[in-house]
C-alpha cells in the first residue's frame, strides 16, 4: 500500500484517520520484515479485498465491492464513511455497477450457461439487477417482470435522468409466444431491441426495433433519453449506414471485417462520433452532425488510452492520452484533473468514478510500494482521503520494484516490457519468469500485477513483454503482430529475455514461461515452436491449436463472411497455422508443461488444454493438467484463482528453483 501523505503538496492532505492507519500499516510491515518470510500466495491470488467502487451523483454515498472477514459483499457508505447497507454476494461473478441517482444501484453480473442447438455450446450471459440502497425495497432483475423478455440483456446503453425520473437503457431479447392457447414463450432470435427501464418501478418499454436478419445494430442515447444515433452493419458484406435521431441516413460505407462502431456523442451533443477502418486496417474516428453533413476526423493523430464520458448524457468529456495525462474539454475539469494527476505522481493512477460536477473523484492507485489503494478526492475541500486498501497483508516493502524495460527485437523493432524484481534481492543473475499478456492485442503497464508480484515474492524476476501486436504504442505497432502468432510475436518475447541476460539482470538458463489465454499459447509455443529456452511452461486457458480456434470462432459467428475475413487478417495464411500450433508439435516439447483451464471457459474452450494434454501424453512428454471447476476465462472466482496460482508457482519452483 502506498503512503500518499502530503498528496498535493499543500493543496491536499490525508485525514488524521488515514495517517494513523498508515502508521499501523508501517508497524505491520516492520513485523513482517522481522519474520523474514514471504506472504502466503493467498495474499496475491485471492480476489483483492476491494474489487471496485462507485460514487453517487451528489457525492454523498459510495458503493464498494469488498471482502470483509472472509465475506464478499457490496458495502454502501455515507459521507461520514458509515455503513448504510450491505448485501452478501458470495461467488457471484460481478462485472460492474453504477449508481442510479443517489439511492439505487445497477449491479451487472454474468453467468455461464450451456446451450443446445446453437452455434456454440456455452455462452456467458449478462444480468442487471436493481438494488435499493437508502430505501426499503426488493432486489429486482431488469426484465424480470416481463415474461416475453429474457432476463439477460444484450447491450448496456447507460442511465439518464429525463422527465423527472431515472431510466436505464438495455438491449433486450424478445421471446415469441409458444402457442396461441398457452402462456409459454420460446426463443425467436438473438438480435436485441432497445428498451428503456424505469428503475424504480422496473417497468420496461421498447423504444427501438431490432435489425433484420444478417444485420448488427447499435445505438447512442442522448441526455434526454432519446435515440440519437443508430448504426446498422451487414454481417454478410460489411456494408454499413449511420442514422441520426430522425431516422434518416447521414453516413454510409463498407468495412469488409465489419469493424465499424459508435464511439459516443461529441462534447455539446451536436455530433455523432464513430470509428471505421481504412484500406490498411488502421482505425480512425470521425464526427458528423446529427443532421448530416461531411464526416470530419475526430482526435486524429492523437494516441488515446481511454475516453472519459459524461454519464448523464453519453457525451465525450475527455480522454487519457498516451502519456497518461487526462485531457478534458471543459477548462475547469482539466485543471482539476491535472491537480489529481500531480497528487498521485509516480503511481499508476486511475480516476474510476466522479460526480457530474467533478467535485468528488474516486481514485485508485497502485505501483511501486502500493499494492492497490482507493481514495476519495474532494476538490472543494482540498482533501484526499484513503478509504480502502486492496491487500492489507502486503506492506510497501513487500511490493517488488516495477519498472519499464526497453529493448529491441532481432529485426530492430523497438518495444518494451514491465520488469518486476523480487523484494530484498540484488538484481543480478536472477531466475526469471517470462509472463506474456493475453489478447494478444492488450498490454502491460506500470502497476501492481498480482500474478507477477506472486512470482517476485518467491525470488523471481518477472518480465511482461509488450511484444509487437500490443496496444501500448501506435496502431501501426499493433498491426505488426498480424500473422505473427508463433513467429515474430514469439521471438519478441525471447529477445526480451536475451536483453535482460545481456545486462546481467537475469540468468537465461533459469527461465520459465507462464501465461494465460494468448499468453498461454505463447507459453506452449516457447517449448514447442521454440527450443532450448525455458525450463518449464505454464499455460492457463491457452489456445493450443490455431486451426481449432479459427473453426470455433467462425462457427460461433454462424459462418459470417466478415468474421472469416477478420480472423484471416489477424492469423495470416491457413497453410502456416499448423507449423506454429503447439498441439501439433507436442513431440517437440523440450520442457515440462503445466496446463490449467476452467471448465466454464466460453472464450477458449477447455478442449484446447484437454487435447494438448492428450498430445503430450501420446508423445511421452512430462505434463500436468489442472481443471478449475466452475471457472471461466477471466478467473472470476477467488478459490479457483488461488488454486491456479498455487499450482503455477509450485510448478515453477519445482522445475526452476529460485535458490
N, C-alpha and C positions, 0 to 999 in steps of 0.2 A: 504494500500500500504506500502511496506517495504522501510525503509530508508537504502540503501546499500552503503552509503558514506564510502569511505576507504575500498572498497571491498577486495582488495588483499593485504592489509597491506603494502602499498608502491609499490606493483607491479602494481596495477590498482587503478584508482580513477575516480570518476564521473566527467563529464564535468561541467563547471560553469553553463551551462543552466540547467542541471539536479538539481544542488544544489539549484538554485533559484526556480525551480519547486517544489522541496521538501519543501522549506521554505513556499511557497504559500499553499501547502497542509497542513502544520502544522497549519497555520492560519485558514484554513478551519475546521480542526479538533477541534481547540480551540473554534471556534464559535459554532460548533455543540454541543460540550460538555456543553457550557453555556446554550444552548437551552434546554438541558435535555430531548430530545425526540429521540426515536428510528428512524432510517432511514425508509423511506417508503419501502414496500415489493418489489416495482419495482427495488430498488437498488440491490436486490438479484435475483428476479425471471425473469427479462428481460434478454435476451441474453447479455453476457458481451460486453463491448464496444470494446474489442479486442478479437476475437474468435480464430484466427490462424495467422501464419506468415511464410514466407519462404524467403530465401536469394538466390540471383542469384549466379551462379558458380564463377564469378570473384569478388563477394562481393560488387559490386557497387550498386545494386538495391535490394530493399526489397518490398515484397508484403504483405499487411495487410488486413485481413478481419475485418472491423471496422465499428462502428456506430458513426457517427458524426452528431450532431444536429438532432438526430432522423432519420437520413438516413443511412441505412445499405449499405455498398459499399466495393468494392475492391479498395484499395488505393495503388498506386505504388510510392515509394520514391527513390530518387537517393542518392548518397553517402553523400550529404550535408543535407539529410532529407527534400529535397524539392519535392513537388508532381510532378510526371511525367505525370500520367494519373489516371483516376478513372472511375469505372463502377458502376452504381447503381444496386444492386442485390435484394432489397426488401426482400420478404419472401422465396426466393429460398433456398431449402434445400442443403446447401453446405457441402460436406463430407470431401474434402481435395483439395489441389492444390500443384503443383510443377512447378519449372522453367524448361523451355526447352532452354538451352543456357542462354544468358543474356538479351534477348529481347522478349521472348514469355513465356506464362504460359499455363499449362494444368489445367483446373478447372473441378473437378468432382462433379456433383450434383446427386440427386436422386429424384424420383417422384413415387407416389403410383398410380397403375393402376388396374382397375377392369378387371377380366378375366372371360371368358366363355368357358366351355368345357375343362378346365384344372383340375388338382388335387387340386388346391387351388383357392379361389375366388378373392384374391387380391395378388399383388406382388409389391415389391419395385425394380424399375429399375434404374441402374446407367448410367449416360450420361457424356461423356467427351467433353469439349469444348476447342478450341484453341483460346487464347486471345492475340492479339498483344499488346505489351507494349511500346516499343521505336520506333515503325514504324507505319505508317498508314496501316490499313487493317481492314477487317471484322472479327467479332467473328464467328467462324465456329464450327459445331458439327462434331466430329470424326465419320466417316462412313456416314456423311450427304450427300455426293456426290454419294453414292453407293446405288442404289435402291434395289439391291439384298441382302443388309445387313441391319439388324436392326440398328437404331440409338443408341440403348443402347448397352453396352458392358458387357461381362461376363468374368472377369479376367483382372487384370492390371499387366503387366509384365515389367514395367519400361521404362526408356528413355535411349538411348545410342547415342553416337557420333561416327559414323563409316562411312567410305567412304566420309569424309568431309561433312557430313550432320547429322542433328538431326533426330532421328527416335524414335517413341513411339511404344510400343507393347501391343496389347489388344486381348482378346478373342472376336471373332465376331460370331454372329448368322446369318448363311446364310439362305436366303429365297429361295423358289423354285418358278419357273415361273408358273403362274396360268393356262395359256393355250398357245398353240403353235401359236395363232394368236394375242394375246394381249400382253401388256407390264406390266401386273399386277403381283405382287409377293405375295405369301402366306406363312404361317407358314409351316415348314417342321419338324424340331426337335430343341431341346434346347441345343444340345451338341456343344460347341464352337470350332471354327477353330482359329488358331493363325495367326494374321495379323500384319504386320509392317506398320506404317503410317508415311509418310514423312510429318512432322508437318508444314512446310512452304507451301507446295503445297496441303496438306490434301489429298494425294493420298494413297490409301490402297492396300496392296498386301498380298495375302495369302502365308505363309511360312511353315505352318504345318497343317495337317488334323485333323478333329475331330475324336474322338474314335468311335468305333462301338457301337451299341445299348447295353445298360446294363453295359457300362464301363464309368468311370470317368477319365479324362486325365488332367495332369498339366505339365507345362514346366518351365525350367530355361533358361534365355537368357544371354549369356556372354557379355563381353565388346566390342566385335566386331559385336554384333547384330545377332549372330548365336545361334541356339538352342543347348544348352549344355547338357540338360537332359530332358527326357520325362518319366513321371510316369503314368502308367495305373493301375487302381484299379477296380476290378469287384464289381459292386453294388449288385451282387447276392450272392456271397460266400466269398468275401474279398480277393480273390487271387490278387496278385499284381506283377508287374515286372517293373524294372527301366532300361531305355536305356540310353546310352551315346550319344555323338554328332554324331557318325557314325550310330546310329540306332540299334546297337547290344545290346542285353540284358546283363546287368552287375550285376544285383541282382534280386532275386525273394523272395516271401514269402507269408504268409497268415495272415490277420488280420481280425478276424471274424466280427468286427464292422466297417471295412473299415477305421480305424483310422491310416492311414499311409500317410505321406505327405512330400513334398520337403521343405527344410529349406532354402538353398542357396548354393552358391559356397564358398568353403573354401578360406581363405586368400591366395593369389597367384593364385587362379583359377584353380588348378590342380585336386581338388577333389570335389565330389558332396556330400552335407550333406543332409540327410533325417531323418525323425522321424518315429519310429514304436514302437508298444507296445508289452510287453512280456505277458506271460500267466497270470500274476497277474494284468494286465491292467496298468502297470507302463510304461510311455513313456520314450524312450531312443533315443538319437541322434547318428547317425553313419555317418562316412565319407568313401567314396570309390573312388579310382582313376577313372577318366573318361574312361580309357581304360579297366577297370575291375580289379578284384582282391578280396582280403578278406576285408569285411567291418570291420572297427575298431571303437570303441566307440569314440564319439566326446564330449568333455567337460563333461565327466562322473563325477558324484558326485559333480557337480557344480550347485548350485541353481541360476538360471538366471531369472531376471525380464524382460529383453528385449534385443534384439540383435541390434547392430549397423551395417548398411550396407554401403558399398561404392556405392553410387547411379550411378556412371559412369559405373560399371561393374557387379553389383549384388553380389560382394564378401562380406563375413562376415568380417567386420573391427574390431569388438569387441563386448562387451556386458556390461550390467549393472548387477552386482551381487546382492545377497540378502541383502547386507549391503549398498545398494545404491552407490556402488563405481564403476565407469567406468573402464573397462579393455580393452585396445586396443593392437592389435598385433604389431603395429609399435611403437617403443620406444618414438619417438618424439611426436606422438599423445597422448601417455599415459601421458607424462609429462605435456602436455598442458591441458588434461582433468583433471588431479589432481589439477592443479592450479585453474581451473574453479570451481571444486568441493569445494576447500578450500575457494574460494572467497565468495561462497554463503552458507557456513556452517550455519546450523540452519534453513534453509528453504527447502521446497520441491522444488528441482531444477531439471529441465529437459532441456537437450540440444535438442532443437527442430529441428534445421537445421544448416548446416555449409557448407562452401566452400570446394571443394575437397582437397585443400591444408591445410585445418583446420586452416587457419589464421584468419578467422572470424566465430564466432559462435553465433547463436540466442539462447538466454536462457530465459526460463520462470520460475518464482519463485512464490510461494505462501506459506502460513503458518501463524504462529503467527505474528501479526502486518501487514500482507501482504495479500491483497485480490486479488492479481494477478498482476505481473509486468513483463515487457518484456525488455530485454537488448540486445544490440549488443556488444559482447566481441571481441575486436581487439587484438589478441595476438602479433601482430607485434609492436603495439604502446604501449601496456600495459594499455589500457583503457577499461572500461565497461560503456557504455552509456545507460541510460534508454531511451527507445523510446516510450513506451506507458504503460498505466495502464488500467486494465480491468474494474475497478469500481471506478471511480474518486470521487463518492459521499460517498465512505466509507473510512474513515481515519483509521490509525493504531489502535487507541484506540477503534474503533468500531468493531474490529475483535475479536470474542470470543476466549479465550485461548484454544489451541488444544494440546492434549497430548495422549500418548498411555496408555491404562489402561489394565494391565494384570489380568487374573482371571482363575480359573479352573472350568470346568464343573462338574456336580454332579458325573460323573463317573471318575473324576480325570484328564481328558484330559486338558492340558494347552493350553490356547489361549489368545487372547487379543481383544481389540476394540479401537476405536478412541472416545475420550471424548471431547466434546466441551462445554465450560462453558459460561454462559451469562456474557457479559461485565458489570463490575461495581457491581456484586452481590457476596456475600460471598458463597463459595462452601460448603453449609451446608443445608441439608434437602430441596433441590431444587425440584421443579416439573420437571418431566423428560419425554423426548420423546425418545422411542426406535426406531432406524432408520436402520433396517437391509438392506443390499445391495441386488441388483438383481443378476441374474446369473443362479443358485446360485454360480457358480464357478467364483468368482470375489473376490475383497477385497477392503477395505477402507484403506487409508493411511494418514499420517500427512500432510494434505494440506487444503487449503481453500475450503470448500464444501458449495456451495450457499444455498442448502436446509437446511443443519444443522445450518449454520450461521443465516438463517432467523428465525428459531425457537429460537436460542440462543438470538437473538436481542429482542425477546419478553419475555425473562426471564426464558427460559427453559434450563436445562442441556440436552444435546443431546448425546446419546450413539449409536455408529455404531459398532455392534459386528462382528468380523471376526470369525463366527461360523465354526464348522467343515464343510469341503467341500470348504472353502475359499482357495484362491490361494496365500496367503501371506506367507505360510510355505512350507513344503515339499509336494511332490506328495502323499506320504502316508497320510498326513493330509487331502489333498483334497479328497482322495478316502474314508476316513472315513465318508464322507457325503452321499455316495451312499446308496440308500434305506432308507434314514433318513428324507425325507420330512415329516413334521408334528411330527416328533419324536425327535431324539437327536439334529438335527439341530434346532428344535424349542425350546427345553428346554435349549440349549446353550444360547439362547437369554435371557430367563428369569433367567438363572443362573448368567448372567452378571448383570442383574438388582438387583438380590439379593446381589451380592458382592458390588455393588455401595451403596446399602442401608446399608449394614453391616459396611461400612467405613464412614457412616454418610453423604455422599455426596448428596444423593437424598432421597426423601420421596417416598417409594414404593407404597403408597396409592394414589399418584398423578402422575400416569404414563399413557401415551397413546403409542400406537404402530403405526408406519407410515412406509410405504414402497412402492416401485414400482417394477413391474414385479415379480420376485421371492419374493422380499421384500414385495410386495403387498399380495402375498399368505401368507407370514409369519404374516402380519398384520391381515388378516382374520382368520388365524389359532389361533392367540393369543386370540381371543374372541369366538372361536367355539371349536376347538380341545382342547385348554386350557381354564381354567375358573378362575374367580376372580383375575385377574392380572391387567387389564387395564380399564381405564375409557372410552376409545374410541379407534376406529381403523380407520385409513385412508389407503385405498388400491388404488394405482394408477396402471392401466393396469395390474390387478392381474390375476394370474391363480386361478380360483375358484373350478375347478374340474379336478383332475389329470387324470381320465379316458378320459375325453373330450380332454385334452391336448395331451395325447398319441394318440388318434384316429386322431386328426388333423395333428400331425406331421407325423404319419405313412401314412396317406392319401396323404399329400403333397409330400412325397417322392416317390409316385407311388407304395406303398406297398413293398418297398425294405426290404429284409430279414435283411440286415446289419443295417438298421435304427431301425427295431424292436429290434434287439439284443442290440444295443447301448442304446435305451430307457429303456429296461428292466434292464440293468445293473445299470443305474442311479436311476430308480424309484423303483426298487425292485419288489416283487411279486404282481401280479394284484389283488389277493384276499385281499390285505391290503390297497388298494388305497381309497376305499370309506370311511373308518373309519378316514381318515385324509384329506378328501376333504371338504372344508368349505361349498360349496353349498349344500352338502348332510347333513350338520349338522347345517343348518340355524336356526333350532328351539332351538339350544343350545346357540345362540349368547347372551352374557350377558352384552353387552355394545353397544352404538350407533355406526353405521358403515357409513362411507362416501366412496362411490365408485366414482372414476374418471377415464375416459377412452377416448382415441382418436378414432374417427370413422375410421381412416385410418390405424389402427394398423395391421401390417402384421405378427407380432411375436406372440402376444397373442390377439386373436380376441376379438372384442368388446362384443361378445356374452357372454364372461365369466363374465363381470360386469352386463350385462343386465339380465342374468339368475340368478345371485346371488341376484340382486335386487328383482326379482320376488319371489325367495325362501324366502327372508327376509320378503317381504310383506305378503306372504301366512302364514308365521309363526307369524305375528303380531309384528315383531321386528322393532325398530326405525332405519331408514336408510335414506340416501340421495344419489342420482345418478347425477353426473355432466358429461355431454357429451362434449368432446372437438371436435368441428367441424374442419375437415381437418387436425387433428393432428395424428402423427404416434406414434410408440412405444418409440421413443427417445426424445420426447418433443422438436422437432426441431424448432418450431415456437415461437417467442418471446411472442406474445399476448396470446396464449393458455398456454404457460408455466407459465406465470404470473397468468392467470386465475386459473390454478391448484394450485399454491402456495397460492393465496389469499383464495381459498376455503379450502385448507388443514389447514392453520394456523387459519383461522376463526373457523373451526370446533373444533380444539383442544382447542382454547381459550374459546369456548362456554362450552365444556364438562369437561375441566380440566384447569380452570383459573390459570394463573401464580401467581396472587396476591390474 
